[in-house]
């Protein structure tokens, strides 16, 4: 049974809490979405409005949002709903907010070095 929100932004059909939280539902515009948490990283996939079948295929994915779960309480429905609304905003904005952790800086540095190496080799 969907849990309708007053603002109509997010209808959750299923939500499982815990370290491997996951769920699915529908956005106000009718697009389906699914999310999962693995290794403290949350990933949301928003599917095309005209996706065929009961289970969307990988080619039906229209937007993706990913975030570190950071200090989110994955055992709380309320915290997960806040995380989901943030993921929807990130996916619709088309980019991830920068991670302000050592890992985030190292990932960006690795990306820069790989680009320079490719430019020097080519």
N, C-alpha and C positions, 0 to 999 in steps of 0.2 A: 504494500500500500504506500503510495507516494506521500512524503511529508511536505505538504504545501507550505510555502513561506508567504508571509503577507505581501512582500514586494514582488513575488512571482519569479525571483531570479534563479532559484535552484530547487528542483524537486528531486529528492533522494528516494530511490526505490529500494536500495539496499546499502547498508553501511556496516562494515565489520571493523571493530576497533582492535588495537594492539600493535605490536611492533611490525606486523605485516598487514596493516590496515588496507582495506580495499572496498570498493563499492561502485555503484553506477546510478545513473538517473537521467534527468532531462533538464535542459536549460529553458528559460522563459520563451525563447524563440523556437522551441520544438526540437532542437538538436540534442541527440543523446550524447552522453559522456561516460567515461569509465576512468577510475583512478586506482593506483596501487602505491604502496610504500615498500621499498626494498632497500636495505642497507642505509637507513636514515635519509633516503631520497624519495620524494613524492613525485609521481608522474601522472599527469592528467591528459587524456586524449579526448578531443571533441570531434565527433563524427559529422559528416556531411548530412544535411537535412534529408536528402533523398537516398540515404543508404538502404540497400536492399537486404532483406533477410532478417532473421531474429538476432544473429550475431554479426556485427560489422566486420568487414575484412580489413586488412592493413591498408588497402588502397582507399578505404572510406574515411581515413583519418584526415581531418581538415586542419586542426590546430593542436599543438602540443605545448604543455607547460610543465616545467620541472623546477623544483625547489628543494633545498635541504630542509629537513624537518626541524633542524635546530633544537630549540627548547620546547617544541610543541608537545603537548601531552597526548600521545597516540591512544591512550585508554579512555579519552573523553570525547563523546559525540560532539559536544560544543566546540572543542578545540579543532577537531577534524573538519567541522563545517566552516570554521574560519579559514583553515588552511585551504579548503576547496574553493572558497570564494576568492582567495588570493591567487590560487592556481588558474582559475578562470580568467582573472584580470591579466595575469602574466601571459597566458596563451593568446588572449585577444589582443594584447599589446604587441605580440610578435617577438618578444625578447625576454630574456631572463634578467632579473636584477643582478648586479655584480655581487659575487660572494666576497665578503670581507673577512676571509679567513686565510690562513697560510696556504691551505690547500687550493683555494680560489686563485691566489696570486701565483702559485706554482703551475697551475693548469694554464693560466694566461701566458706565463713565461715560456712554458713548453710549446705552446701554440706559436708564439713569436719566433722562437728558435727554429722550429720546424719550417716556418715560412722563410726564414733567412737561409736555411740550409737548402731548401728547394730552389730559391732564387740563385744561390751561388752555383748549384749543380746544373741549372738550366741555362 
